[in-house]
Amino acid sequence: MQKPFMLAALLGLAMTPAAADDISLFAAGSLKAALSEVVQGYTDTYGTAVTTSFGPSGLMRERIEAAETAHVFASANMRHPQTLEAAGKGGPVTLFARNSLCALARPQVAVSTETLLDVMLSDDIRLGTSTPKADPSGDYAFELFDKSGHADALKSKALQLTGGPDSAAPSEGRNAYAWVLDSEQADVFLTYCTNAVQARKEVQDLQIVQVPEALSVGADYGLIVLEGAPPEAWRLAMHILSPAGQTVLADYGFDAAALPKGD
């Protein structure tokens, strides 16, 4: 499964920085902080510029299908890159990180892991999610609802506030999830735990609530090099999968799937 990555990486290593083309990376919005740092490390090491575009993975996939130039796609699920692979637009798809869902809550909300389901079901609580299909975070939230035994009630009340093509956006520089709660659009919002950590850095009194084990939903992140990408794109993919890239992902709270385990 990994041989095409390895062969292309060897081809890339034979290139000089002056001969390499600039690379276009499309990636999930939840990866913005981590992959921006990974890309900077890659550029510092190999001298190749990388243009980045971050957003909901489903919308990024649609942009690729519409023939926008992207050489590497890092998705918050496996399905979107696998869809591109099945259409002959690149491959193979490789798992490179994992994430999980947490609840982010306004400071006034009395909530804990044990009471989270009851709080989400409460008529007094505005429950926010991202947008299913457009953003895997929304799909994962709805998967959690399916496990709860109250799927219809939770899905009907969920406010799909982020990740859609028409979702309102915060002002430049603001964290979307901190903004949603700080502006009182929702009382509780289901998002990736890594997003919740970034949101609380901006609004420090927000609560991060771990999801009960019975409702826990994991997120597998998939990486694909797209058809027609320059050889240097393979080296970027390998850099993301390398200990250097995986360590950065781990520092931002991701489960770095390809990071070597200690002896």
Residue, then its C-alpha position, 0 to 999 in steps of 0.5 A: m500500500q505504501k510502495p507508491f509513496m516510497l518510490a515517488a519520495l525517492l524520485g523527489l529526493a533526487m530533485t534539487p530545490a531549484a528544479a522543484d515545482d511549487i506545490s498546492l495543498f488542500a486540507a481540512g480546516s481542522l488541520k490548519a494550525a498543525l499542517s501550516e507548521v508542517v508545511q513551514g518545516y518542509t519548505d525550510t528543509y527542502g526549499t519548495a514553496v507550498t500554497t495551502s487552502f483549508g476548509p471543510s473536506g467535502l467542499m475541498r473535494e468538490r473543488i478538486e472535482a471541479a478541476e482546481t489545482a491541488h497536488v496533495f489533499a489531506s482530508a478529515n475522513m477517508r471517504h472523500p479522498q477514496t472518492l477521488e481515488a475511485a474516480g481515477k484522480g490519484g492515490p493511494v489513500t493513506l491514513f495519517a492521523r486520527n482525531s475524536l469528538c469533544a463537546l465545547a460548552r459556554p461557561q454558564v452551562a452545567v455539563s459533564t461527561e456523565t450529563l452530556l447526553d441529557v444536556m444536549l437533549s434539553d429544550d433549553i440548550r442550543l446544540g451546534t454542529s458542523t454541516p454533514k456531507a460538506d464537513p466530516s465533523g458534522d458527519y461524525a456528530f450525526e454518527l454520535f447521535d445515531k449511537s445515543g438512542h435519541a438520533d431523531a431528537l438530536k438531529s432535528k434540534a442540531l444547528q448546523l452552524t459551520g462547515g457548509p457552503d453558506s455558513a456564516a464566517p467569523s471575522e479574520g483571525r477568529n476561531a470559528y468555534a470560539w466565535v460560535l459560542d462567544s456570540e451565543q449562537a449555540d450553548v454546546f457545540l460538537t467538534y474535534c477535540t483539537n478544535a476545542v483546544q484551539a477555541r479555548k485558547e481564544v476564549q479561556d472560560l469555554q468548557i471542553v467536555q469529553v464524550p462518554e465512551a459509549l458515544s465516542v466517535g473517532a475520526d480517521y484522516g486520509l492523505i492522497v497525492l493527486e493525479g498529475a502532481p509533480p514529484e515534489a508533491w510526493r515528498l510533501a506527503m512523505h514529510i507529513l507521514s515522517p516523524a517530523g510531520q507526525t510529531v507536529l500533528a501529535d503536538y496539536g493533539f492529533d493521534a499521529a497514526a504513523l509516528p513510531k512507537g517507543d521501544 
